[in-house]
Amino acid sequence: MEQQLNAAVIGCGRMGAFTSESVIRHAPRCWLPLSHAEAICSHPRLRLAALCDTDAAMLQRAGDKYQVARRYEDPRALLDAERPALLGLATRTLGRAELIQHAIASGTRAIHAEKPLCNSVTELQGLREALRRDDVFVTWGAIRRFFGVYRQALALAESGRYGALREIRVNFGSAPLFWTHPHSIDLLLFGAAGRRVAGVQARLADVTTEGRPTAVDSDPRIVSASVYFDDGLAGHITQALGADFVLSCADAEISVRADGARLEMYAAGETVYPATSELAVEDGRAPGGTLGPVSQLVACLDGDADAIAANAAVKRDILNAQSIAFAMLQSHLEGSRVVEVSALDPAIVIMARTGGRYA
């Protein structure tokens, strides 16, 4: 049996260690295991060696649940003492960028971080340098791209049987930019499959600034947002009902509905108009929940060339997604004009506070 790799989790709340009961009861099975600690404990190559939380009671609860003896209340102390091979980072956004850089500097090479990555364009520039290293592997909490049903949908859209992919839509209802829409943006980039982002356009609501117009204290709500790609493909985030991912090709639409519960095809039927049919989801295409990205990270640490190449694309999309989120705010502030992600205002900051809590 191969030697286990030491892993650690910083942040022992809902995403770090305790999946919410609502998700357990209602989410499609592809979402489990969801918490970082559960995913780590589900992988045979990993050993959950240490935990950290600044809340002593939460730390004790998580340590007792997972039978982890090494417990820290200071994240930097954990990173310096443990130097885990793989880190689950489930803190609030504020300070996350610094912890990612500290983890890499301390010797950690695989990080699964919650989203978003950071609060400012300046922080993002620093992360670009850290993630550029070929021996550093990163995934984040926008994990739908790892689920089999989403991969099955994209494979159908790319098969050529339904014509060229023209548009991608993500429907998440009325939701905030930082708390929710990293998921949406990541799905647009997943569907775009490496196409270059040509521009970003958005209209937001609930934008509260403090001091200067580019420093936003609130977590703005997306009214409408579009990402344009260099070959004419367009991606749109809507306020439509559902948690849906729609790939619109010339001759059909392939849709993942209700967070992965169903896969549907809208295409030519027996009448003059298209008809909707439900497709069978191919079970076992990929590990579920957070185990998907964690499995990719382990394969990268083991030197798997395919996994390393796949993670390079994931890192590219993570950085692009964070840039797009900032570009959406910049577009809104500049009258909803199209903004190039290469021309971000370095003064943009989004603290993403809602009701006294930060994303």
C-alpha positions as CSV (number, residue, x, y, z in Angstrom):
1,M,0.0,0.0,0.0
2,E,1.3,3.5,-0.9
3,Q,2.3,5.8,1.9
4,Q,-0.4,8.3,2.8
5,L,0.1,12.0,2.3
6,N,-0.5,14.4,5.2
7,A,-3.4,16.8,4.7
8,A,-4.8,19.6,6.8
9,V,-7.9,21.8,6.9
10,I,-7.9,25.5,7.9
11,G,-11.5,26.6,8.7
12,C,-13.7,24.0,10.4
13,G,-17.1,25.4,9.6
14,R,-19.7,24.3,7.0
15,M,-17.4,23.9,4.1
16,G,-14.3,22.9,6.1
17,A,-15.8,20.1,8.2
18,F,-19.6,20.1,8.6
19,T,-21.7,19.8,5.5
20,S,-25.1,21.4,6.1
21,E,-28.0,19.1,6.8
22,S,-29.9,20.9,4.0
23,V,-27.3,19.8,1.4
24,I,-27.3,16.2,2.8
25,R,-31.1,16.0,2.6
26,H,-31.8,17.8,-0.7
27,A,-28.7,18.0,-3.0
28,P,-28.2,15.5,-5.8
29,R,-25.8,12.7,-4.8
30,C,-23.1,14.2,-7.0
31,W,-22.5,16.8,-4.4
32,L,-21.2,14.4,-1.7
33,P,-18.8,14.3,0.1
34,L,-18.8,18.1,0.2
35,S,-16.8,19.4,3.2
36,H,-13.0,19.5,2.8
37,A,-12.4,17.1,5.8
38,E,-14.9,14.6,4.5
39,A,-13.3,14.6,1.0
40,I,-9.9,14.2,2.5
41,C,-11.0,11.3,4.7
42,S,-12.6,9.6,1.7
43,H,-9.4,9.5,-0.3
44,P,-7.2,6.4,0.4
45,R,-4.0,8.3,-0.3
46,L,-4.7,11.1,2.3
47,R,-4.5,11.3,6.1
48,L,-6.2,14.2,7.8
49,A,-3.3,15.1,10.1
50,A,-4.2,18.6,11.4
51,L,-7.0,21.1,11.8
52,C,-7.2,24.8,12.4
53,D,-9.9,27.2,13.4
54,T,-9.8,30.5,15.3
55,D,-13.0,29.5,17.1
56,A,-11.8,27.1,19.9
57,A,-15.2,25.4,20.3
58,M,-15.5,24.8,16.5
59,L,-12.0,23.4,16.4
60,Q,-12.7,21.0,19.3
61,R,-15.9,19.8,17.7
62,A,-14.1,19.1,14.4
63,G,-11.1,17.5,16.0
64,D,-13.4,15.2,18.0
65,K,-15.5,14.3,14.9
66,Y,-12.5,13.4,12.7
67,Q,-10.3,12.1,15.6
68,V,-7.5,14.6,14.8
69,A,-5.2,15.3,17.7
70,R,-3.1,18.1,16.2
71,R,-5.2,21.3,16.4
72,Y,-4.2,24.9,15.9
73,E,-6.0,28.2,16.4
74,D,-3.4,30.1,14.3
75,P,-3.4,29.2,10.5
76,R,0.2,30.3,10.0
77,A,1.4,28.1,12.9
78,L,-0.3,25.1,11.3
79,L,1.4,25.8,8.0
80,D,4.8,26.3,9.4
81,A,4.7,23.3,11.8
82,E,2.8,20.8,9.6
83,R,3.8,21.7,6.0
84,P,0.9,19.5,4.7
85,A,1.2,18.0,1.3
86,L,-2.4,19.0,0.6
87,L,-4.3,21.8,2.3
88,G,-8.0,22.5,2.5
89,L,-8.6,26.2,2.9
90,A,-12.1,27.0,4.0
91,T,-11.8,30.4,5.6
92,R,-13.6,33.6,4.7
93,T,-12.2,35.5,1.7
94,L,-10.5,38.2,3.8
95,G,-6.9,37.0,4.3
96,R,-7.3,34.0,2.0
97,A,-4.8,35.3,-0.6
98,E,-2.1,35.7,2.1
99,L,-2.7,32.2,3.4
100,I,-2.4,30.7,0.0
101,Q,0.9,32.4,-0.5
102,H,2.1,31.5,3.0
103,A,1.2,27.8,2.4
104,I,3.1,27.7,-0.9
105,A,6.1,29.4,0.7
106,S,6.0,26.9,3.6
107,G,6.2,24.0,1.2
108,T,2.6,22.9,0.5
109,R,2.1,22.1,-3.1
110,A,-1.6,21.2,-3.4
111,I,-4.4,23.5,-2.2
112,H,-8.1,23.2,-2.4
113,A,-9.4,26.7,-1.5
114,E,-12.9,28.0,-1.1
115,K,-14.0,30.8,-3.5
116,P,-13.5,33.6,-4.2
117,L,-9.7,33.8,-4.0
118,C,-9.3,37.3,-2.9
119,N,-10.8,40.8,-2.3
120,S,-8.8,43.0,-4.5
121,V,-7.1,43.2,-7.9
122,T,-3.8,43.9,-6.2
123,E,-4.1,40.6,-4.2
124,L,-5.0,38.8,-7.5
125,Q,-1.8,40.0,-9.1
126,G,0.2,38.5,-6.3
127,L,-1.6,35.2,-6.6
128,R,-0.9,35.0,-10.3
129,E,2.8,34.9,-9.5
130,A,2.3,32.2,-6.9
131,L,0.1,30.0,-9.0
132,R,2.4,30.3,-12.1
133,R,4.7,27.6,-10.6
134,D,4.5,24.3,-12.4
135,D,4.9,22.4,-9.1
136,V,1.9,24.1,-7.4
137,F,-1.5,22.6,-7.9
138,V,-4.7,24.5,-7.0
139,T,-8.5,23.9,-7.2
140,W,-11.3,25.9,-5.6
141,G,-14.8,25.6,-4.3
142,A,-16.5,26.0,-7.7
143,I,-16.6,22.2,-8.2
144,R,-19.4,21.5,-10.6
145,R,-16.8,21.1,-13.5
146,F,-15.6,17.9,-11.7
147,F,-19.0,16.2,-11.6
148,G,-19.8,13.5,-14.2
149,V,-23.1,15.0,-15.3
150,Y,-21.5,18.4,-16.2
151,R,-18.7,16.7,-18.1
152,Q,-21.2,14.5,-19.9
153,A,-23.1,17.6,-21.0
154,L,-20.0,19.3,-22.3
155,A,-18.9,16.2,-24.1
156,L,-22.3,16.2,-25.9
157,A,-22.0,19.9,-26.8
158,E,-18.4,19.3,-28.2
159,S,-19.3,16.1,-30.1
160,G,-20.2,18.0,-33.3
161,R,-23.5,16.2,-33.6
162,Y,-25.5,19.3,-32.7
163,G,-23.5,22.0,-34.5
164,A,-21.3,24.7,-33.1
165,L,-21.6,25.8,-29.5
166,R,-23.0,29.4,-29.7
167,E,-24.0,30.3,-26.2
168,I,-23.7,29.3,-22.5
169,R,-26.2,30.3,-19.9
170,V,-26.1,29.8,-16.2
171,N,-29.3,30.4,-14.2
172,F,-28.9,30.9,-10.5
173,G,-31.8,33.2,-9.6
174,S,-31.1,36.5,-7.8
175,A,-27.7,36.0,-6.2
176,P,-24.6,38.0,-5.0
177,L,-21.4,38.3,-7.0
178,F,-18.9,36.9,-4.5
179,W,-21.0,34.6,-2.4
180,T,-22.6,32.7,-5.3
181,H,-21.4,33.7,-8.8
182,P,-17.9,32.3,-8.8
183,H,-19.8,29.1,-9.5
184,S,-21.5,30.7,-12.5
185,I,-18.4,32.2,-13.9
186,D,-16.5,29.0,-13.5
187,L,-19.2,27.1,-15.4
188,L,-18.9,29.7,-18.2
189,L,-15.2,29.1,-18.4
190,F,-15.7,25.3,-18.2
191,G,-18.1,25.4,-21.1
192,A,-15.8,27.7,-23.1
193,A,-13.0,25.1,-22.8
194,G,-10.0,27.4,-22.9
195,R,-11.3,30.0,-25.3
196,R,-9.8,33.5,-24.7
197,V,-12.0,36.0,-22.8
198,A,-12.5,39.0,-25.1
199,G,-14.7,41.1,-22.8
200,V,-17.0,41.3,-19.8
201,Q,-20.2,43.3,-19.4
202,A,-22.5,43.5,-16.4
203,R,-25.2,45.4,-14.5
204,L,-25.2,45.0,-10.8
205,A,-27.5,46.0,-7.9
206,D,-26.8,46.6,-4.2
207,V,-23.4,48.3,-4.8
208,T,-22.4,50.1,-1.6
209,T,-19.1,51.9,-1.7
210,E,-17.0,53.4,1.1
211,G,-14.6,56.2,0.6
212,R,-13.8,55.7,-3.1
213,P,-16.0,54.5,-5.9
214,T,-13.9,51.4,-6.7
215,A,-13.9,50.2,-3.1
216,V,-17.1,48.2,-2.6
217,D,-18.2,47.1,0.9
218,S,-21.3,45.1,-0.1
219,D,-21.6,41.9,-2.1
220,P,-23.3,43.2,-5.2
221,R,-26.1,41.3,-6.8
222,I,-25.9,40.4,-10.5
223,V,-28.8,41.7,-12.5
224,S,-27.3,40.6,-15.8
225,A,-23.7,39.7,-16.9
226,S,-22.1,38.5,-20.0
227,V,-18.7,37.1,-20.9
228,Y,-17.6,37.3,-24.6
229,F,-15.0,34.9,-26.0
230,D,-12.7,35.5,-29.0
231,D,-14.5,33.1,-31.4
232,G,-17.9,34.7,-30.9
233,L,-19.1,32.4,-28.1
234,A,-21.1,34.3,-25.5
235,G,-21.7,33.3,-21.9
236,H,-24.6,34.8,-19.9
237,I,-25.5,34.8,-16.2
238,T,-29.2,35.3,-15.6
239,Q,-31.6,35.7,-12.7
240,A,-33.8,32.9,-14.1
241,L,-35.2,30.3,-11.7
242,G,-33.1,27.2,-11.0
243,A,-29.5,26.2,-10.7
244,D,-29.1,25.3,-14.4
245,F,-26.2,25.1,-16.9
246,V,-27.3,25.4,-20.5
247,L,-25.1,24.7,-23.5
248,S,-26.8,26.1,-26.6
249,C,-25.6,24.6,-29.9
250,A,-26.8,25.4,-33.4
251,D,-29.2,22.4,-33.5
252,A,-29.8,21.6,-29.8
253,E,-29.5,22.7,-26.2
254,I,-28.0,20.4,-23.6
255,S,-29.0,21.4,-20.0
256,V,-27.9,20.3,-16.6
257,R,-30.9,21.1,-14.4
258,A,-31.3,21.6,-10.7
259,D,-27.6,21.4,-9.7
260,G,-26.9,18.2,-11.4
261,A,-30.2,16.3,-10.7
262,R,-31.1,16.0,-14.4
263,L,-29.6,16.1,-17.9
264,E,-31.9,17.3,-20.7
265,M,-31.8,17.7,-24.4
266,Y,-33.9,20.2,-26.3
267,A,-33.7,19.3,-30.0
268,A,-35.7,18.5,-33.1
269,G,-38.5,16.1,-32.4
270,E,-41.4,14.6,-34.3
271,T,-43.1,18.0,-34.8
272,V,-41.9,21.2,-36.4
273,Y,-40.8,22.5,-33.0
274,P,-38.0,21.1,-30.8
275,A,-38.9,18.9,-27.9
276,T,-37.3,18.3,-24.5
277,S,-36.2,14.8,-23.5
278,E,-34.4,13.6,-20.4
279,L,-31.1,11.8,-20.9
280,A,-29.7,9.1,-18.7
281,V,-26.8,10.3,-16.6
282,E,-23.8,8.1,-16.9
283,D,-23.0,7.0,-13.3
284,G,-19.5,6.6,-12.1
285,R,-17.9,9.1,-14.6
286,A,-16.2,11.0,-11.8
287,P,-15.9,11.1,-8.0
288,G,-18.6,13.3,-6.3
289,G,-18.4,16.5,-4.4
290,T,-15.1,17.9,-3.2
291,L,-13.5,14.5,-3.7
292,G,-13.3,15.3,-7.4
293,P,-10.9,18.2,-7.1
294,V,-9.1,16.6,-4.2
295,S,-8.5,13.5,-6.3
296,Q,-7.0,15.6,-9.1
297,L,-4.7,17.3,-6.6
298,V,-3.5,13.9,-5.3
299,A,-2.9,12.7,-8.8
300,C,-0.8,15.8,-9.5
301,L,1.3,15.2,-6.4
302,D,1.8,11.6,-7.6
303,G,3.2,13.0,-10.9
304,D,0.3,12.0,-13.2
305,A,0.9,14.0,-16.4
306,D,-2.8,14.1,-17.4
307,A,-3.8,15.4,-14.0
308,I,-1.0,18.0,-14.1
309,A,-2.2,19.2,-17.5
310,A,-5.8,19.3,-16.4
311,N,-4.9,21.3,-13.3
312,A,-3.0,23.8,-15.3
313,A,-6.3,24.5,-17.1
314,V,-8.1,24.7,-13.8
315,K,-5.6,27.2,-12.4
316,R,-5.9,29.3,-15.6
317,D,-9.7,29.3,-15.2
318,I,-9.6,30.1,-11.5
319,L,-7.5,33.2,-12.1
320,N,-9.6,34.2,-15.1
321,A,-12.8,33.7,-13.1
322,Q,-11.5,36.0,-10.3
323,S,-10.5,38.6,-13.0
324,I,-14.0,38.4,-14.5
325,A,-15.7,39.0,-11.2
326,F,-13.7,42.2,-10.8
327,A,-14.3,43.1,-14.4
328,M,-18.1,42.8,-13.8
329,L,-17.9,45.4,-11.0
330,Q,-15.7,47.6,-13.2
331,S,-18.2,47.3,-16.1
332,H,-21.1,48.3,-13.9
333,L,-19.2,51.3,-12.4
334,E,-18.3,52.4,-16.0
335,G,-21.9,52.4,-17.3
336,S,-22.0,48.7,-18.2
337,R,-19.5,49.0,-21.0
338,V,-17.5,46.0,-22.1
339,V,-14.3,45.6,-20.1
340,E,-11.2,43.6,-21.1
341,V,-9.8,41.5,-18.2
342,S,-6.3,42.7,-19.2
343,A,-7.3,46.3,-18.4
344,L,-8.6,45.9,-14.8
345,D,-8.5,49.0,-12.6
346,P,-5.9,48.1,-9.9
347,A,-7.9,50.1,-7.3
348,I,-10.9,47.7,-7.4
349,V,-11.7,46.1,-4.0
350,I,-14.8,44.0,-3.1
351,M,-15.2,43.3,0.6
352,A,-18.5,41.4,0.0
353,R,-20.2,42.1,3.3
354,T,-23.8,41.0,3.7
355,G,-25.5,41.6,7.1
356,G,-22.3,42.1,9.0
357,R,-20.7,38.9,7.5
358,Y,-18.1,38.6,4.7
359,A,-18.2,36.1,1.9
